[in-house]
Amino acid sequence: MNLDLLGSLLTAVVVLLIGTLVNRSVGVLSRYNIPDPVTGGLLFAIIASVALAAANFRVVIDPGMKPVLLLMFFGGVGLCADLRMLRRGGKALVIFLIILLPYILVQNVVGVAMARTLDLHPIFGLVSGSITLVGGHGTGAAYAERFAEVNNLQAVMDLSMTVATIGLIVGGIIGGPVAQYLISRYKLRSTAREAGDTEEEAAAVSPITTVGALASLAGILAAVIGGRWIAAQMPTGAITIPGFLWCMMLGIAIRNLLPFAGVRFDDRATDLITNICLSLFLVMTMMALDLAEVALSAGPFLLIIAMQVVFIILYVVLVCFRFMGGDYEAAVTSAAFIGFNMGSTATAMANMRAITSRYGPAPTSYLITPLAGAFFVDLMNAFVLTMLLALPLIGG
């Protein structure tokens, strides 16, 4: 059965809602912050695989909306990046970013080295490196589409989603124990006072308005249209900046320049639209997974992820914890670093919540992690990946 564009959209929305319901009902899924579109999409893919094997029945989703949804997501990420907030992070944010950049390179070196050891294409090393582990499902899907078209690599989309999901789970599992080891080993404790009543403050915030939502939508669409135009004007060569990165950078420019003309954006509305676009893109991608192909090829990637776990623990204990100050805040930031680089910003926040709920608040860590995740990591990751893909050993 072939679904048209609207039928595919409706199916994706229903599957996304089912994934949300399942995540809320199954504690282990919510505990490890498994994305709703991943849960719903995987359930759909499992049912579709059973239906195909048992009754030769196949549901084909129209993928026409996926490229636009993905570009809208990255345009929205840029539109949420308020450069004025960088002053609040101060020295801790700068140190965190300095620590983060070389680790992105280390993660890719580990991935490529393991891929070559297992006789896989080097690009699969990047897929099991920062593309999916630092970048998450969205960045993994963006690069997977490019690798499928340019490098003719089979099942790269399915593998990207699989590795990103496994990394998300692993990042949520190991972050807390590592931080707890550091706290116990060095007898650390929180020195910050408890934060104020955030629930009362949130209740006092005015609701999102239609005008605010429309302004955010206009900014996102402008970033997408402008970003696509810029990408089309760029000459192809050894170093090619992905089109989605242009959309994100244009979104950053719009967000930070238009306020000088009196135009301001509601970040809540932008974040809502961005999350919807990413969720729909991911659920459509997961719904199209060929689970039989994934099952046949996921084995080597489990070995690569295991090696990534070893290296991130060593890097956190020997580098991140020490350079962030070696105190309680550094231990909490270390838990965030693991969640951040093996899963997502949401995983990092969950790791920090697990530690601070037991040992006390860590306000600096709570500030710098979302700031780094807002857009810095995507820019740094794209920079490292662009350089690596320009190497004949990998991109050739």
C-alpha positions in Angstrom: 0.0 0.0 0.0 1.5 3.3 -1.1 0.5 6.4 1.0 0.4 9.8 -0.6 1.9 12.9 1.1 -1.0 13.7 3.4 -1.6 10.0 4.2 2.0 9.7 5.1 1.9 12.8 7.3 -1.2 11.5 9.1 0.4 8.1 9.6 3.6 9.7 11.0 1.6 11.8 13.4 -0.4 8.8 14.7 2.8 6.7 15.1 4.5 9.6 16.9 1.6 9.9 19.4 1.7 6.1 19.9 5.4 6.4 20.6 4.7 9.1 23.2 2.1 7.0 24.9 4.4 4.0 25.1 7.3 6.0 26.5 5.1 7.5 29.2 3.8 4.0 30.1 7.1 2.1 30.1 9.4 3.3 32.8 12.6 2.1 31.3 12.0 4.0 28.1 11.3 7.3 29.8 14.2 6.8 32.3 16.7 6.6 29.5 15.1 9.4 27.5 14.4 7.3 24.4 12.9 9.8 21.8 9.1 9.4 21.2 9.6 9.1 17.4 12.3 6.4 17.8 9.9 4.3 20.0 6.9 4.8 17.7 8.9 4.4 14.5 10.5 1.2 15.7 7.2 -0.3 16.7 5.8 0.6 13.3 8.9 -0.9 11.6 8.6 -4.2 13.7 4.9 -4.5 12.8 5.6 -3.7 9.1 8.4 -6.3 9.0 6.1 -9.0 10.5 3.3 -8.1 8.1 5.7 -8.3 5.1 7.1 -11.7 6.2 3.7 -13.2 7.1 1.4 -11.8 4.5 3.6 -10.0 2.0 1.9 -6.7 2.9 4.0 -3.6 2.7 3.2 0.0 3.6 5.3 2.6 1.6 5.6 6.1 3.1 6.0 9.1 0.8 9.3 10.7 1.8 8.7 14.0 0.0 8.4 16.1 3.2 11.5 14.7 4.9 14.1 17.0 3.4 12.2 20.1 4.2 11.4 19.0 7.8 15.1 18.3 8.4 16.2 21.7 7.1 13.5 23.4 9.2 14.8 21.6 12.3 18.4 23.0 11.7 17.1 26.4 10.8 15.1 26.4 14.0 18.2 25.4 16.0 20.0 28.4 14.7 16.9 30.6 15.4 17.1 29.6 19.1 20.7 30.6 19.5 20.8 33.9 21.3 24.5 35.0 21.3 23.9 37.3 24.3 23.5 34.3 26.5 27.1 33.3 26.0 28.2 35.9 28.5 26.4 34.1 31.3 28.4 30.9 30.7 31.7 32.7 31.1 34.9 30.8 31.6 33.3 27.4 32.4 31.6 27.4 28.9 34.8 28.3 27.1 36.7 25.5 28.9 33.9 23.0 28.2 34.0 23.9 24.5 37.8 23.6 24.4 37.5 20.1 26.0 34.7 19.2 23.6 36.4 19.9 20.3 39.3 17.5 20.6 37.0 14.8 21.9 34.9 15.0 18.7 38.0 14.3 16.8 39.0 11.5 19.1 35.5 9.9 18.8 35.8 9.9 15.0 39.4 8.6 15.0 38.2 5.7 17.3 35.3 5.0 14.9 37.4 5.0 11.7 40.2 2.9 13.3 37.7 0.3 14.4 35.9 0.4 11.1 39.1 -0.3 9.2 40.0 -3.1 11.7 36.6 -4.7 11.0 37.0 -4.2 7.3 34.3 -1.7 7.0 34.2 1.5 4.8 35.8 4.4 6.8 32.6 6.4 6.5 30.9 3.8 8.7 33.5 4.8 11.4 32.2 8.3 11.2 28.6 7.1 11.4 29.6 5.2 14.6 31.5 8.3 15.7 30.4 11.9 16.2 27.8 11.9 13.4 25.4 9.8 15.5 26.9 9.9 19.0 27.5 13.6 19.3 25.1 14.6 16.5 22.2 12.4 17.5 19.4 11.1 15.3 18.9 14.4 13.4 22.5 14.8 12.3 22.9 11.1 11.7 19.9 11.1 9.3 21.2 14.2 7.5 24.6 12.7 6.8 23.1 9.3 6.1 21.1 10.7 3.2 24.2 12.3 1.8 26.3 9.1 2.1 23.5 7.1 0.4 23.5 9.5 -2.5 27.1 10.4 -2.9 28.9 7.2 -1.7 26.2 4.6 -2.5 26.5 3.0 0.9 23.6 0.6 1.5 21.6 0.6 4.7 23.5 3.6 6.1 20.3 5.3 7.2 19.1 2.3 9.1 22.5 1.9 10.7 22.7 5.6 11.7 19.4 5.4 13.5 20.4 2.1 15.2 23.8 3.5 16.4 22.2 6.8 17.6 19.6 4.9 19.6 22.2 2.6 21.2 24.3 5.6 22.0 21.4 7.3 23.6 20.8 4.3 25.9 24.4 3.8 26.8 25.0 7.5 27.5 22.1 7.4 30.0 23.4 4.3 31.7 27.1 5.2 32.3 26.9 8.9 33.0 25.6 8.7 36.5 27.9 5.9 37.8 31.0 7.7 36.4 30.0 10.9 38.2 29.2 9.0 41.4 32.6 7.4 41.3 34.3 10.8 41.0 32.2 12.2 43.8 33.0 9.3 46.1 36.6 9.1 45.1 37.4 12.7 45.8 34.7 13.2 48.6 33.0 16.1 46.7 29.9 18.0 47.8 27.7 20.7 46.4 28.4 24.3 47.7 25.5 25.9 45.9 22.1 26.9 47.4 18.9 25.4 46.2 17.4 27.1 43.2 14.1 29.0 43.5 10.7 27.5 42.8 10.9 27.1 39.1 7.4 25.7 38.8 5.8 28.9 40.1 8.0 30.9 37.7 7.0 28.8 34.8 3.3 29.2 35.6 3.7 32.9 35.5 5.1 32.9 31.9 2.6 34.1 29.3 1.4 31.5 26.8 2.7 31.2 23.2 0.7 33.5 20.9 -0.4 33.0 17.3 1.7 36.0 16.3 4.8 34.6 18.1 4.4 31.2 16.4 4.0 32.8 13.0 7.1 35.0 13.5 9.1 31.9 14.4 7.7 30.0 11.4 8.6 32.9 9.1 12.2 33.0 10.6 12.6 29.3 10.1 11.3 29.3 6.6 13.5 32.2 5.7 16.6 30.4 7.1 15.6 27.3 5.0 15.1 29.2 1.8 18.1 31.3 2.2 20.3 28.4 3.3 19.3 26.3 0.3 20.0 29.2 -2.0 23.5 29.7 -0.4 24.2 26.0 -0.6 23.3 26.0 -4.3 25.7 28.8 -5.0 28.7 27.1 -3.3 31.1 25.4 -5.7 31.7 21.7 -5.1 35.2 20.7 -4.1 37.2 18.7 -1.6 35.5 20.6 1.3 31.7 20.8 1.0 29.6 22.4 3.8 26.3 20.5 4.1 23.2 22.4 3.1 21.6 22.0 6.6 24.6 23.8 8.1 23.9 26.9 6.0 20.3 26.9 7.2 21.5 26.7 10.8 24.0 29.5 10.3 21.5 31.7 8.6 19.0 31.0 11.4 21.7 32.2 13.9 22.2 35.4 11.8 18.4 36.1 11.7 18.0 35.5 15.5 20.8 37.9 16.5 20.5 40.6 13.8 16.8 41.3 13.5 16.4 42.4 17.1 18.4 45.5 16.1 15.5 46.3 13.7 13.0 45.8 16.5 12.0 42.2 15.5 12.1 39.7 18.3 11.3 36.0 18.4 9.6 33.8 21.0 12.1 31.0 21.6 9.4 28.8 23.0 7.5 29.0 19.8 10.6 28.4 17.8 11.5 25.4 20.0 8.0 23.9 19.6 8.1 24.2 15.8 11.7 22.8 15.7 10.8 19.8 17.8 7.7 19.0 15.7 9.8 19.1 12.5 12.5 16.9 14.0 10.0 14.4 15.5 8.1 14.0 12.2 11.3 13.6 10.3 12.7 11.0 12.7 9.4 9.0 12.9 9.2 8.9 9.1 12.8 7.7 9.0 12.3 5.1 11.7 9.1 3.8 10.0 11.1 3.1 6.9 13.8 1.0 8.7 14.7 -2.4 7.2 15.0 -4.2 10.4 16.2 -7.4 8.7 19.2 -5.5 7.2 19.9 -3.8 10.5 20.0 -7.2 12.3 22.4 -8.6 9.8 24.9 -5.6 10.0 24.6 -4.2 13.5 27.1 -6.7 15.1 30.3 -4.9 14.2 28.9 -1.6 15.3 28.3 -2.9 18.8 32.0 -3.5 19.0 32.7 0.1 17.9 30.3 1.5 20.4 31.9 -0.6 23.2 35.3 0.9 22.3 33.7 4.4 22.3 32.5 3.8 25.8 36.0 2.9 27.0 37.5 6.0 25.5 34.8 8.4 26.7 35.2 7.2 30.3 38.9 7.6 30.1 38.6 11.1 28.6 36.0 12.2 31.2 38.1 11.0 34.2 41.5 12.1 32.9 40.6 15.3 31.0 37.1 16.7 31.4 36.9 16.3 35.2 40.3 17.8 35.8 40.1 20.7 33.4 36.6 21.7 34.6 38.0 22.2 38.1 38.1 18.8 39.8 35.2 19.8 42.1 31.5 18.8 42.5 30.4 20.9 39.6 33.1 19.2 37.4 31.8 15.8 38.4 28.2 16.8 37.4 29.5 18.3 34.2 31.3 15.0 33.5 28.0 13.1 33.7 26.6 15.7 31.3 29.6 15.3 29.0 29.0 11.6 28.7 25.3 12.0 28.0 26.0 14.9 25.6 28.6 12.9 23.5 26.9 9.5 23.6 23.3 10.6 23.2 21.8 14.1 23.3 21.5 17.2 25.4 18.3 15.6 26.9 20.4 12.7 28.0 23.0 15.0 29.5 20.3 16.9 31.5 18.9 13.6 32.7 22.3 12.5 33.9 22.7 15.8 35.8 19.3 15.5 37.4 20.1 12.0 38.7 23.2 13.3 40.4 21.9 16.7 41.7 18.7 15.1 43.1 20.9 13.1 45.4 24.0 15.2 46.1 22.7 18.8 45.6 22.5 21.5 42.9 25.1 22.3 40.3 23.9 25.6 38.7 27.0 26.2 36.5 26.6 22.7 34.9 22.9 23.3 34.3 23.8 26.5 32.5 26.7 25.5 30.2 25.3 22.2 29.0 22.2 23.6 27.3 24.2 26.5 25.9 26.7 24.1 24.3 24.0 21.9 23.0 22.0 24.8 21.6 24.2 25.2 18.5 27.9 25.1 19.4 28.2 21.3 19.2 26.6 21.2 15.8 28.9 23.8 14.4 32.0 22.1 15.9 30.8 18.7 14.8 30.2 19.9 11.3 33.6 21.5 11.2 35.4 18.3 12.2 33.4 16.1 9.9 33.9 18.4 7.0 37.6 18.3 7.5 37.6 14.5 7.9 35.4 13.9 4.8 37.8 16.0 2.7 40.6 13.4 3.4 41.0 10.9 0.6 41.4 8.1 3.1 37.8 8.7 4.3 35.7 10.6 1.7 37.4 9.3 -1.4 
